[in-house]
């Protein structure tokens, strides 16, 4: 028996990005007495489907069975509903549609409020053309306000609805028949008149309800504690009606401290354990979609989506003033409360061969585990792996366990992330890779994000130009979140100033953590010093120039022909690469390309972005070599489509093939202090630009020269005079005398000649005299004395 299923409703409405960003909050609500929201999907013609958790029983079904309710049972049910309503009140959400059909019962008989987000996601009912809530349970002030009245956002309207439900349970006055959204017109009118008549009730509303339904005896026998509670809920004046949080703290519920639900659990068949059903709803729904699940397709199969010929929407009479008459109203514009359980057969079929141990992978002893996907699947392109149901199942299970074991399993997470990061868990994995921990929420709250600052105007100008093709980021709430994050970053980093580009850096983190601003800010705050140390200083000229000079050197190191061509036409990195590195390519690529690119970027050190830029140049190599200066400018003003998969693989290969010292920058974040003559020293900007080739440190040089290394990985060219070379030289070195070989400037000139001849991977040994005097004697060849 399935323990979870989903419900989808549809309607035509004025659905905008604002509605979708509003609905995002509903997905973050977690409470034991609330059904979880999984997704809100917009289809064709603005049709919206809401996917959420569903249980098979509701309170209306039990009431229809003429169950006799004890006072303690009613109080227990009211207490659980109040706990859920109090949680909604804390999150500024009004249920507004509270009725017995929207009070579901879980497997253990506990309350599960359903459909509590409809009023919230529709902008308090402003964005839809149908009323929200059952008239029988609506508070009088709602009906008095009328359809054009000011929306009521007080949670006290839910207390009235709860009081009406409690009165029906206590009096045994269940509805004669299940009600629908539209209902019978006679029944609808009777319900409206009944509620409005209570406005003029001068005595007890509960007593009047009992008298009208002929339940005076039940009213007289009602427990006084329960009666007082219901009387307070059914106060006609809203100001005299308690809020959910106030009512929840009433002494009436003191007896409930250790009691469990007495509403009865659902009998379960003795069947094989459902391991997939034990996973979270979010995981199951995500995998269901990968397995071919389509919400709107299922609605069409169930007959909930029907096409209506456009000609039927035309009226019989159209006046010049724009008024039309005779047009029948499209039923699709009304609320359709029908529930459609989403079939799980396709997902179970895809995962039927997954053994039970795959749900519990061993992360401490991976060498004895055989739970993972096949080697053939692991070798498929990333875009295919991300759509493979079984592969993503294994990756989600593994990363879920690694995240729960983080930071203890940080090293294992790094290894697994090198293969790929499951999109569903990307936000949490990024936070772990950036070592985000501690009281993230408290730190973010402590930052002043409201006080006006001189940068506010520039922030307001930049945000509407940053990834506005995305519905969430382009919404007004998305803009507010953007602004708060950027203001928090400026306030939290007084040593920096706001530069254009920080908004693009912020966008991927906000996109992944739209409902968790604190984590988005923490990720941004950890990302900038790691990869962009000093880039946002008031005077960042030296930092940027050093970065671009190192990039130019690496281009010459790996692509000498391209580097010399770009130098010949004066197409320097300052003309195209600053937006790349200042925004870590988030200004250049759309979000769907940035996310897999940053999956790999976050695994590298501060030099890795240089190799991503180099990989991009490599893809454009043929075009650049055949272009002049003007053509290159035009090319980078509208960058051609870049293969991100090839870009990431090339960048890793380039990174692994480059000596670490070749990427040395004095302005980078120092993870270890290397300050010996065997290490590269800082150079001035002029020196960096004068030498086209990077320098290799003595430490890296000696590692490559070790006899145990591949003999083809290094070729040493010694340009000293012949007599000096004869005295002492490095292993496997070749002597090509070049004027005064001990002069560094002469070494740079010789290296430039090699570049002009298209020889790749040329670098200059830093501090060669010291290295040859103090290196390991096994790496030297000395002249033999007779």
KOLMAR-449584 format. One record per residue (C-alpha): x, y, z. Coordinates in steps of 0.05 Angstrom, whole numbers, plus 5000, padded with zeros to 4 digits. Example, Ala and Ser with C-alpha at 12.3 -4.5 7.8 and 13.67 -1.06 7.14 Angstrom:
# residues 2
px / py / pz
5246 / 4910 / 5156 .
5273 / 4979 / 5143 .
//
This chain:
# residues 786
px / py / pz
5000 / 5000 / 5000 .
5027 / 5067 / 4982 .
5041 / 5111 / 5041 .
5045 / 5175 / 5002 .
5010 / 5204 / 4941 .
5000 / 5272 / 4911 .
4945 / 5318 / 4892 .
4940 / 5367 / 4835 .
4890 / 5422 / 4823 .
4884 / 5467 / 4763 .
4854 / 5533 / 4745 .
4864 / 5590 / 4697 .
4887 / 5653 / 4734 .
4931 / 5713 / 4728 .
4993 / 5672 / 4745 .
5057 / 5712 / 4744 .
5128 / 5703 / 4771 .
5102 / 5736 / 4834 .
5055 / 5678 / 4847 .
5110 / 5627 / 4836 .
5159 / 5661 / 4882 .
5104 / 5665 / 4934 .
5090 / 5591 / 4927 .
5164 / 5577 / 4940 .
5154 / 5592 / 5013 .
5101 / 5538 / 5019 .
5152 / 5486 / 4999 .
5195 / 5504 / 5059 .
5140 / 5494 / 5111 .
5152 / 5431 / 5152 .
5106 / 5412 / 5209 .
5080 / 5344 / 5234 .
5008 / 5367 / 5225 .
5015 / 5396 / 5155 .
5014 / 5362 / 5087 .
5078 / 5380 / 5051 .
5078 / 5421 / 4986 .
5124 / 5392 / 4934 .
5116 / 5435 / 4872 .
5073 / 5488 / 4839 .
5075 / 5478 / 4764 .
5051 / 5526 / 4710 .
5027 / 5495 / 4646 .
4997 / 5520 / 4581 .
4947 / 5576 / 4583 .
4968 / 5594 / 4654 .
4941 / 5529 / 4682 .
4970 / 5516 / 4751 .
4978 / 5449 / 4784 .
4996 / 5441 / 4857 .
5031 / 5377 / 4878 .
5028 / 5361 / 4951 .
5023 / 5305 / 5001 .
4957 / 5268 / 5009 .
4927 / 5218 / 5057 .
4867 / 5174 / 5041 .
4821 / 5195 / 5099 .
4793 / 5262 / 5118 .
4750 / 5286 / 5176 .
4689 / 5294 / 5131 .
4688 / 5220 / 5116 .
4690 / 5202 / 5190 .
4636 / 5253 / 5206 .
4592 / 5223 / 5152 .
4598 / 5156 / 5188 .
4560 / 5184 / 5248 .
4618 / 5171 / 5295 .
4604 / 5190 / 5368 .
4658 / 5237 / 5391 .
4682 / 5240 / 5463 .
4702 / 5309 / 5490 .
4775 / 5288 / 5498 .
4776 / 5264 / 5426 .
4750 / 5330 / 5401 .
4798 / 5370 / 5445 .
4856 / 5327 / 5419 .
4836 / 5340 / 5347 .
4827 / 5415 / 5360 .
4895 / 5417 / 5394 .
4931 / 5387 / 5334 .
4895 / 5433 / 5286 .
4914 / 5492 / 5331 .
4987 / 5471 / 5330 .
4986 / 5472 / 5254 .
4948 / 5539 / 5252 .
4997 / 5569 / 5302 .
5055 / 5548 / 5258 .
5020 / 5579 / 5198 .
5008 / 5643 / 5238 .
5082 / 5647 / 5254 .
5096 / 5644 / 5179 .
5042 / 5697 / 5162 .
4997 / 5648 / 5127 .
4921 / 5645 / 5134 .
4887 / 5579 / 5116 .
4820 / 5610 / 5098 .
4795 / 5543 / 5069 .
4792 / 5504 / 5135 .
4736 / 5453 / 5133 .
4729 / 5378 / 5148 .
4750 / 5358 / 5078 .
4816 / 5395 / 5087 .
4832 / 5361 / 5153 .
4864 / 5296 / 5132 .
4884 / 5240 / 5180 .
4953 / 5209 / 5176 .
4970 / 5135 / 5183 .
4972 / 5141 / 5259 .
4908 / 5181 / 5262 .
4944 / 5248 / 5270 .
4916 / 5311 / 5238 .
4945 / 5334 / 5171 .
4920 / 5401 / 5147 .
4910 / 5403 / 5072 .
4903 / 5459 / 5021 .
4928 / 5512 / 5070 .
4968 / 5549 / 5017 .
4913 / 5565 / 4967 .
4895 / 5632 / 4997 .
4968 / 5651 / 5006 .
4992 / 5633 / 4937 .
4935 / 5669 / 4903 .
4952 / 5735 / 4936 .
4895 / 5731 / 4987 .
4848 / 5711 / 4931 .
4864 / 5772 / 4887 .
4894 / 5732 / 4830 .
4836 / 5684 / 4819 .
4764 / 5693 / 4798 .
4734 / 5642 / 4846 .
4720 / 5648 / 4921 .
4764 / 5611 / 4970 .
4734 / 5573 / 5027 .
4668 / 5536 / 5041 .
4612 / 5585 / 5059 .
4588 / 5540 / 5115 .
4654 / 5551 / 5152 .
4672 / 5622 / 5132 .
4676 / 5675 / 5186 .
4620 / 5727 / 5183 .
4668 / 5785 / 5171 .
4691 / 5752 / 5106 .
4620 / 5749 / 5078 .
4605 / 5819 / 5102 .
4666 / 5846 / 5065 .
4639 / 5819 / 4999 .
4677 / 5796 / 4938 .
4708 / 5865 / 4927 .
4724 / 5877 / 5000 .
4793 / 5886 / 5030 .
4826 / 5816 / 5037 .
4827 / 5794 / 5110 .
4894 / 5766 / 5131 .
4880 / 5754 / 5204 .
4887 / 5682 / 5227 .
4825 / 5693 / 5270 .
4782 / 5674 / 5211 .
4811 / 5604 / 5217 .
4792 / 5602 / 5290 .
4719 / 5614 / 5271 .
4724 / 5557 / 5220 .
4754 / 5512 / 5273 .
4698 / 5531 / 5321 .
4645 / 5512 / 5270 .
4680 / 5444 / 5258 .
4685 / 5433 / 5333 .
4612 / 5450 / 5342 .
4592 / 5399 / 5289 .
4633 / 5345 / 5323 .
4606 / 5361 / 5393 .
4534 / 5368 / 5371 .
4535 / 5311 / 5321 .
4511 / 5358 / 5266 .
4550 / 5333 / 5206 .
4535 / 5361 / 5136 .
4481 / 5321 / 5101 .
4524 / 5311 / 5040 .
4595 / 5326 / 5019 .
4602 / 5396 / 4993 .
4637 / 5415 / 4928 .
4671 / 5479 / 4907 .
4609 / 5507 / 4873 .
4557 / 5467 / 4910 .
4481 / 5467 / 4899 .
4453 / 5537 / 4893 .
4400 / 5524 / 4945 .
4450 / 5495 / 4994 .
4497 / 5553 / 4979 .
4444 / 5605 / 4994 .
4424 / 5569 / 5057 .
4496 / 5567 / 5082 .
4506 / 5641 / 5068 .
4442 / 5661 / 5103 .
4459 / 5617 / 5162 .
4527 / 5648 / 5173 .
4503 / 5720 / 5162 .
4446 / 5710 / 5211 .
4497 / 5696 / 5266 .
4521 / 5768 / 5261 .
4459 / 5790 / 5298 .
4463 / 5736 / 5351 .
4466 / 5771 / 5418 .
4474 / 5708 / 5460 .
4515 / 5645 / 5451 .
4529 / 5626 / 5378 .
4541 / 5554 / 5398 .
4473 / 5551 / 5433 .
4439 / 5580 / 5372 .
4471 / 5529 / 5327 .
4448 / 5474 / 5373 .
4377 / 5501 / 5374 .
4374 / 5508 / 5298 .
4398 / 5436 / 5287 .
4354 / 5407 / 5342 .
4414 / 5387 / 5385 .
4395 / 5422 / 5450 .
4405 / 5359 / 5491 .
4476 / 5349 / 5463 .
4490 / 5422 / 5480 .
4467 / 5413 / 5552 .
4508 / 5350 / 5561 .
4571 / 5381 / 5529 .
4632 / 5384 / 5573 .
4638 / 5454 / 5602 .
4712 / 5459 / 5583 .
4698 / 5443 / 5511 .
4637 / 5488 / 5510 .
4677 / 5548 / 5535 .
4731 / 5535 / 5483 .
4681 / 5532 / 5426 .
4645 / 5594 / 5451 .
4711 / 5633 / 5449 .
4723 / 5608 / 5378 .
4654 / 5629 / 5355 .
4657 / 5701 / 5378 .
4623 / 5743 / 5325 .
4669 / 5803 / 5339 .
4739 / 5786 / 5311 .
4775 / 5827 / 5363 .
4745 / 5783 / 5418 .
4765 / 5720 / 5382 .
4832 / 5690 / 5404 .
4889 / 5679 / 5356 .
4914 / 5607 / 5345 .
4977 / 5618 / 5387 .
4935 / 5646 / 5445 .
4885 / 5589 / 5443 .
4940 / 5537 / 5439 .
4967 / 5559 / 5507 .
4900 / 5551 / 5540 .
4898 / 5507 / 5602 .
4843 / 5467 / 5568 .
4896 / 5426 / 5533 .
4939 / 5410 / 5594 .
4915 / 5338 / 5595 .
4943 / 5325 / 5525 .
5016 / 5327 / 5547 .
5032 / 5254 / 5537 .
4971 / 5228 / 5499 .
4975 / 5201 / 5429 .
4922 / 5209 / 5376 .
4858 / 5172 / 5391 .
4827 / 5182 / 5323 .
4849 / 5113 / 5300 .
4905 / 5091 / 5255 .
4897 / 5063 / 5186 .
4905 / 4987 / 5184 .
4965 / 4967 / 5143 .
4973 / 4903 / 5104 .
5032 / 4859 / 5121 .
5072 / 4868 / 5058 .
5144 / 4873 / 5038 .
5178 / 4936 / 5065 .
5174 / 4995 / 5017 .
5244 / 5024 / 5020 .
5229 / 5076 / 4967 .
5168 / 5099 / 5006 .
5213 / 5112 / 5066 .
5251 / 5166 / 5028 .
5231 / 5239 / 5032 .
5173 / 5264 / 4989 .
5220 / 5312 / 4953 .
5265 / 5255 / 4932 .
5208 / 5211 / 4908 .
5175 / 5267 / 4868 .
5242 / 5286 / 4837 .
5256 / 5214 / 4816 .
5184 / 5206 / 4792 .
5194 / 5264 / 4744 .
5260 / 5233 / 4719 .
5223 / 5168 / 4707 .
5176 / 5203 / 4658 .
5124 / 5230 / 4706 .
5085 / 5289 / 4678 .
5035 / 5324 / 4723 .
4996 / 5358 / 4667 .
4998 / 5296 / 4625 .
4966 / 5257 / 4681 .
4912 / 5311 / 4688 .
4897 / 5303 / 4614 .
4891 / 5228 / 4621 .
4843 / 5237 / 4678 .
4800 / 5285 / 4637 .
4814 / 5347 / 4680 .
4844 / 5385 / 4622 .
4798 / 5394 / 4563 .
4807 / 5438 / 4503 .
4752 / 5488 / 4488 .
4746 / 5517 / 4417 .
4764 / 5591 / 4419 .
4701 / 5610 / 4381 .
4659 / 5589 / 4441 .
4690 / 5644 / 4482 .
4662 / 5698 / 4435 .
4598 / 5732 / 4458 .
4534 / 5741 / 4418 .
4538 / 5817 / 4422 .
4600 / 5862 / 4424 .
4592 / 5937 / 4435 .
4640 / 5991 / 4412 .
4654 / 6007 / 4485 .
4684 / 5938 / 4493 .
4627 / 5905 / 4530 .
4603 / 5837 / 4506 .
4542 / 5796 / 4522 .
4522 / 5724 / 4513 .
4590 / 5692 / 4524 .
4589 / 5630 / 4568 .
4640 / 5627 / 4624 .
4695 / 5577 / 4613 .
4691 / 5525 / 4669 .
4767 / 5522 / 4669 .
4769 / 5591 / 4702 .
4737 / 5562 / 4764 .
4770 / 5524 / 4819 .
4772 / 5449 / 4808 .
4782 / 5413 / 4875 .
4787 / 5343 / 4846 .
4846 / 5302 / 4870 .
4889 / 5262 / 4823 .
4938 / 5213 / 4855 .
5001 / 5210 / 4813 .
5015 / 5138 / 4791 .
5081 / 5110 / 4817 .
5084 / 5048 / 4774 .
5135 / 5076 / 4726 .
5183 / 5096 / 4782 .
5177 / 5029 / 4817 .
5188 / 4994 / 4750 .
5252 / 5033 / 4739 .
5279 / 5017 / 4808 .
5253 / 4946 / 4815 .
5323 / 4917 / 4805 .
5355 / 4961 / 4859 .
5374 / 4917 / 4918 .
5354 / 4938 / 4989 .
5427 / 4951 / 5009 .
5430 / 5007 / 4957 .
5385 / 5048 / 5003 .
5438 / 5044 / 5057 .
5507 / 5054 / 5024 .
5569 / 5045 / 5066 .
5609 / 5109 / 5069 .
5662 / 5088 / 5118 .
5682 / 5025 / 5080 .
5668 / 5040 / 5007 .
5717 / 4987 / 4984 .
5669 / 4931 / 5004 .
5607 / 4964 / 4976 .
5577 / 4944 / 4909 .
5515 / 4987 / 4913 .
5531 / 5041 / 4862 .
5513 / 5051 / 4789 .
5548 / 5013 / 4734 .
5614 / 5036 / 4706 .
5582 / 5045 / 4637 .
5532 / 5094 / 4666 .
5586 / 5133 / 4702 .
5622 / 5144 / 4636 .
5561 / 5175 / 4601 .
5559 / 5250 / 4588 .
5535 / 5292 / 4647 .
5471 / 5314 / 4613 .
5451 / 5241 / 4605 .
5471 / 5222 / 4676 .
5429 / 5279 / 4704 .
5367 / 5250 / 4669 .
5380 / 5177 / 4687 .
5331 / 5156 / 4742 .
5372 / 5099 / 4771 .
5437 / 5137 / 4769 .
5408 / 5197 / 4804 .
5375 / 5152 / 4855 .
5443 / 5124 / 4875 .
5476 / 5193 / 4875 .
5421 / 5225 / 4917 .
5423 / 5168 / 4968 .
5499 / 5173 / 4974 .
5503 / 5249 / 4978 .
5446 / 5250 / 5028 .
5487 / 5205 / 5074 .
5551 / 5244 / 5062 .
5516 / 5310 / 5079 .
5491 / 5280 / 5144 .
5562 / 5258 / 5160 .
5594 / 5324 / 5141 .
5645 / 5351 / 5158 .
5672 / 5283 / 5180 .
5662 / 5258 / 5109 .
5687 / 5321 / 5074 .
5744 / 5285 / 5038 .
5696 / 5232 / 5012 .
5648 / 5286 / 4989 .
5704 / 5319 / 4950 .
5720 / 5254 / 4915 .
5648 / 5240 / 4897 .
5635 / 5312 / 4874 .
5692 / 5304 / 4824 .
5647 / 5254 / 4788 .
5585 / 5299 / 4791 .
5537 / 5333 / 4839 .
5463 / 5311 / 4839 .
5422 / 5373 / 4819 .
5371 / 5360 / 4874 .
5423 / 5368 / 4929 .
5467 / 5420 / 4895 .
5452 / 5476 / 4944 .
5471 / 5435 / 5005 .
5532 / 5405 / 4971 .
5558 / 5473 / 4950 .
5552 / 5498 / 5021 .
5592 / 5439 / 5046 .
5646 / 5448 / 4992 .
5652 / 5521 / 5013 .
5657 / 5498 / 5086 .
5596 / 5537 / 5107 .
5580 / 5521 / 5180 .
5562 / 5552 / 5246 .
5504 / 5598 / 5262 .
5492 / 5619 / 5191 .
5421 / 5644 / 5205 .
5442 / 5685 / 5265 .
5500 / 5718 / 5229 .
5456 / 5738 / 5171 .
5401 / 5766 / 5216 .
5453 / 5807 / 5254 .
5472 / 5846 / 5190 .
5436 / 5911 / 5177 .
5400 / 5902 / 5111 .
5351 / 5960 / 5118 .
5390 / 6024 / 5131 .
5400 / 6063 / 5065 .
5471 / 6065 / 5040 .
5506 / 6101 / 4982 .
5508 / 6035 / 4943 .
5433 / 6025 / 4943 .
5422 / 6063 / 4878 .
5474 / 6022 / 4840 .
5446 / 5957 / 4868 .
5376 / 5976 / 4845 .
5403 / 5990 / 4775 .
5442 / 5925 / 4771 .
5390 / 5876 / 4796 .
5339 / 5884 / 4739 .
5394 / 5867 / 4690 .
5418 / 5803 / 4724 .
5391 / 5737 / 4698 .
5321 / 5765 / 4691 .
5299 / 5708 / 4645 .
5289 / 5666 / 4707 .
5219 / 5673 / 4737 .
5243 / 5672 / 4809 .
5300 / 5721 / 4802 .
5257 / 5769 / 4760 .
5200 / 5772 / 4811 .
5193 / 5831 / 4858 .
5209 / 5786 / 4918 .
5269 / 5759 / 4880 .
5292 / 5832 / 4872 .
5282 / 5843 / 4947 .
5322 / 5782 / 4964 .
5376 / 5803 / 4916 .
5379 / 5871 / 4948 .
5382 / 5844 / 5019 .
5438 / 5796 / 5001 .
5480 / 5849 / 4967 .
5469 / 5899 / 5023 .
5487 / 5846 / 5074 .
5551 / 5831 / 5036 .
5570 / 5904 / 5033 .
5556 / 5914 / 5107 .
5590 / 5849 / 5127 .
5653 / 5866 / 5087 .
5672 / 5938 / 5102 .
5741 / 5928 / 5072 .
5708 / 5921 / 5004 .
5665 / 5966 / 4960 .
5607 / 5948 / 4915 .
5631 / 5934 / 4845 .
5587 / 5916 / 4787 .
5591 / 5842 / 4780 .
5579 / 5821 / 4852 .
5505 / 5816 / 4833 .
5522 / 5763 / 4780 .
5563 / 5725 / 4832 .
5504 / 5727 / 4879 .
5454 / 5701 / 4827 .
5472 / 5626 / 4828 .
5471 / 5623 / 4903 .
5404 / 5659 / 4907 .
5375 / 5615 / 4852 .
5394 / 5551 / 4891 .
5376 / 5579 / 4959 .
5316 / 5622 / 4942 .
5282 / 5602 / 5007 .
5345 / 5604 / 5049 .
5376 / 5673 / 5044 .
5423 / 5660 / 5102 .
5456 / 5601 / 5067 .
5460 / 5639 / 5002 .
5496 / 5696 / 5037 .
5543 / 5648 / 5074 .
5561 / 5615 / 5008 .
5575 / 5682 / 4975 .
5616 / 5706 / 5034 .
5659 / 5642 / 5031 .
5664 / 5643 / 4955 .
5692 / 5713 / 4945 .
5756 / 5707 / 4988 .
5771 / 5639 / 4960 .
5768 / 5657 / 4886 .
5766 / 5734 / 4884 .
5811 / 5756 / 4940 .
5822 / 5831 / 4933 .
5779 / 5839 / 4871 .
5729 / 5884 / 4906 .
5777 / 5932 / 4940 .
5769 / 6006 / 4928 .
5834 / 6004 / 4888 .
5836 / 5936 / 4855 .
5880 / 5954 / 4796 .
5941 / 5915 / 4819 .
5899 / 5854 / 4836 .
5863 / 5852 / 4769 .
5926 / 5866 / 4729 .
5964 / 5811 / 4764 .
5907 / 5762 / 4751 .
5904 / 5780 / 4677 .
5980 / 5776 / 4670 .
5981 / 5706 / 4699 .
5923 / 5688 / 4652 .
5963 / 5714 / 4593 .
6023 / 5673 / 4615 .
5982 / 5609 / 4621 .
5953 / 5622 / 4552 .
6024 / 5625 / 4524 .
6043 / 5563 / 4564 .
5987 / 5519 / 4534 .
5969 / 5555 / 4470 .
6031 / 5591 / 4444 .
6006 / 5601 / 4373 .
5941 / 5633 / 4397 .
5977 / 5675 / 4449 .
6026 / 5703 / 4399 .
5970 / 5718 / 4350 .
5930 / 5755 / 4402 .
5992 / 5794 / 4422 .
6006 / 5812 / 4349 .
5936 / 5842 / 4340 .
5939 / 5875 / 4409 .
5879 / 5836 / 4433 .
5898 / 5834 / 4507 .
5858 / 5800 / 4564 .
5837 / 5869 / 4591 .
5790 / 5874 / 4531 .
5750 / 5811 / 4545 .
5770 / 5773 / 4607 .
5753 / 5822 / 4663 .
5678 / 5805 / 4663 .
5697 / 5731 / 4661 .
5738 / 5730 / 4724 .
5704 / 5787 / 4762 .
5638 / 5747 / 4760 .
5669 / 5677 / 4754 .
5634 / 5671 / 4686 .
5564 / 5681 / 4716 .
5556 / 5745 / 4675 .
5576 / 5707 / 4611 .
5535 / 5643 / 4616 .
5462 / 5629 / 4634 .
5446 / 5595 / 4699 .
5437 / 5526 / 4669 .
5509 / 5528 / 4646 .
5537 / 5562 / 4707 .
5512 / 5508 / 4755 .
5551 / 5449 / 4726 .
5611 / 5495 / 4713 .
5613 / 5516 / 4786 .
5604 / 5444 / 4808 .
5675 / 5435 / 4781 .
5700 / 5504 / 4800 .
5685 / 5494 / 4874 .
5731 / 5433 / 4875 .
5791 / 5473 / 4852 .
5835 / 5525 / 4885 .
5839 / 5599 / 4870 .
5876 / 5587 / 4805 .
5824 / 5540 / 4774 .
5782 / 5596 / 4742 .
5843 / 5614 / 4700 .
5840 / 5546 / 4667 .
5765 / 5553 / 4655 .
5780 / 5617 / 4617 .
5836 / 5582 / 4580 .
5789 / 5524 / 4562 .
5740 / 5575 / 4532 .
5795 / 5605 / 4490 .
5814 / 5536 / 4467 .
5743 / 5524 / 4441 .
5746 / 5591 / 4403 .
5818 / 5579 / 4379 .
5804 / 5569 / 4305 .
5759 / 5629 / 4301 .
5807 / 5674 / 4338 .
5866 / 5653 / 4295 .
5829 / 5673 / 4232 .
5804 / 5739 / 4261 .
5833 / 5809 / 4267 .
5825 / 5857 / 4325 .
5755 / 5882 / 4305 .
5729 / 5812 / 4292 .
5754 / 5789 / 4360 .
5719 / 5847 / 4394 .
5654 / 5829 / 4359 .
5663 / 5756 / 4376 .
5669 / 5768 / 4450 .
5613 / 5819 / 4452 .
5566 / 5762 / 4433 .
5601 / 5699 / 4456 .
5585 / 5637 / 4414 .
5555 / 5576 / 4447 .
5606 / 5541 / 4491 .
5604 / 5467 / 4506 .
5606 / 5468 / 4582 .
5620 / 5394 / 4588 .
5682 / 5400 / 4544 .
5701 / 5465 / 4579 .
5702 / 5432 / 4648 .
5740 / 5370 / 4624 .
5791 / 5413 / 4587 .
5801 / 5458 / 4647 .
5815 / 5399 / 4692 .
5865 / 5371 / 4642 .
5899 / 5439 / 4635 .
5902 / 5447 / 4710 .
5934 / 5379 / 4721 .
5985 / 5393 / 4666 .
6009 / 5459 / 4696 .
6061 / 5467 / 4751 .
6028 / 5498 / 4813 .
6080 / 5553 / 4816 .
6061 / 5576 / 4746 .
5996 / 5603 / 4774 .
6028 / 5639 / 4833 .
5995 / 5706 / 4852 .
6015 / 5747 / 4911 .
5943 / 5772 / 4919 .
5910 / 5703 / 4923 .
5884 / 5672 / 4987 .
5943 / 5638 / 5020 .
5926 / 5568 / 5044 .
6000 / 5552 / 5059 .
6061 / 5597 / 5067 .
6117 / 5581 / 5019 .
6174 / 5630 / 5028 .
6240 / 5596 / 5011 .
6289 / 5607 / 4953 .
6259 / 5544 / 4922 .
6192 / 5580 / 4915 .
6169 / 5633 / 4867 .
6173 / 5705 / 4892 .
6125 / 5761 / 4877 .
6138 / 5802 / 4814 .
6116 / 5872 / 4796 .
6062 / 5882 / 4744 .
6114 / 5907 / 4694 .
6156 / 5844 / 4704 .
6096 / 5799 / 4697 .
6077 / 5831 / 4630 .
6149 / 5833 / 4605 .
6157 / 5757 / 4611 .
6109 / 5719 / 4566 .
6123 / 5652 / 4599 .
6107 / 5633 / 4670 .
6161 / 5617 / 4721 .
6168 / 5549 / 4753 .
6194 / 5544 / 4824 .
6253 / 5502 / 4844 .
6207 / 5459 / 4886 .
6162 / 5441 / 4826 .
6222 / 5434 / 4780 .
6257 / 5383 / 4825 .
6193 / 5342 / 4831 .
6187 / 5338 / 4756 .
6261 / 5321 / 4750 .
6258 / 5261 / 4797 .
6281 / 5197 / 4763 .
6217 / 5163 / 4784 .
6175 / 5211 / 4742 .
6159 / 5200 / 4669 .
6222 / 5218 / 4630 .
6179 / 5253 / 4577 .
6145 / 5300 / 4626 .
6202 / 5350 / 4628 .
6256 / 5374 / 4579 .
6308 / 5420 / 4609 .
6341 / 5471 / 4562 .
6403 / 5502 / 4594 .
6422 / 5567 / 4559 .
6486 / 5581 / 4599 .
6553 / 5582 / 4565 .
6584 / 5515 / 4547 .
6638 / 5517 / 4601 .
6589 / 5529 / 4657 .
6543 / 5475 / 4631 .
6602 / 5427 / 4629 .
6617 / 5439 / 4703 .
6549 / 5422 / 4729 .
6481 / 5412 / 4697 .
6413 / 5381 / 4711 .
6395 / 5311 / 4690 .
6365 / 5303 / 4621 .
6384 / 5376 / 4604 .
6405 / 5402 / 4535 .
6453 / 5459 / 4527 .
6436 / 5515 / 4478 .
6481 / 5574 / 4495 .
6444 / 5640 / 4488 .
6487 / 5702 / 4500 .
6493 / 5708 / 4576 .
6449 / 5652 / 4600 .
6452 / 5674 / 4673 .
6412 / 5737 / 4658 .
6337 / 5727 / 4670 .
6319 / 5776 / 4615 .
6358 / 5733 / 4566 .
6320 / 5672 / 4589 .
6255 / 5709 / 4576 .
6278 / 5727 / 4505 .
6298 / 5656 / 4491 .
6230 / 5632 / 4516 .
6196 / 5682 / 4471 .
6233 / 5652 / 4411 .
6207 / 5584 / 4429 .
6136 / 5611 / 4434 .
6142 / 5644 / 4366 .
6159 / 5576 / 4338 .
6096 / 5546 / 4369 .
6129 / 5505 / 4423 .
6080 / 5495 / 4482 .
6091 / 5489 / 4557 .
6152 / 5533 / 4560 .
6169 / 5562 / 4629 .
6229 / 5595 / 4662 .
6263 / 5567 / 4724 .
6259 / 5617 / 4780 .
6324 / 5630 / 4818 .
6364 / 5580 / 4776 .
6432 / 5594 / 4808 .
6407 / 5577 / 4878 .
6370 / 5516 / 4854 .
6429 / 5485 / 4818 .
6474 / 5497 / 4880 .
6426 / 5470 / 4932 .
6384 / 5417 / 4899 .
6390 / 5343 / 4909 .
6456 / 5318 / 4882 .
6420 / 5260 / 4849 .
6389 / 5310 / 4801 .
6456 / 5337 / 4777 .
6510 / 5317 / 4728 .
6579 / 5342 / 4748 .
6643 / 5344 / 4708 .
6690 / 5286 / 4725 .
6760 / 5307 / 4747 .
6818 / 5266 / 4718 .
//
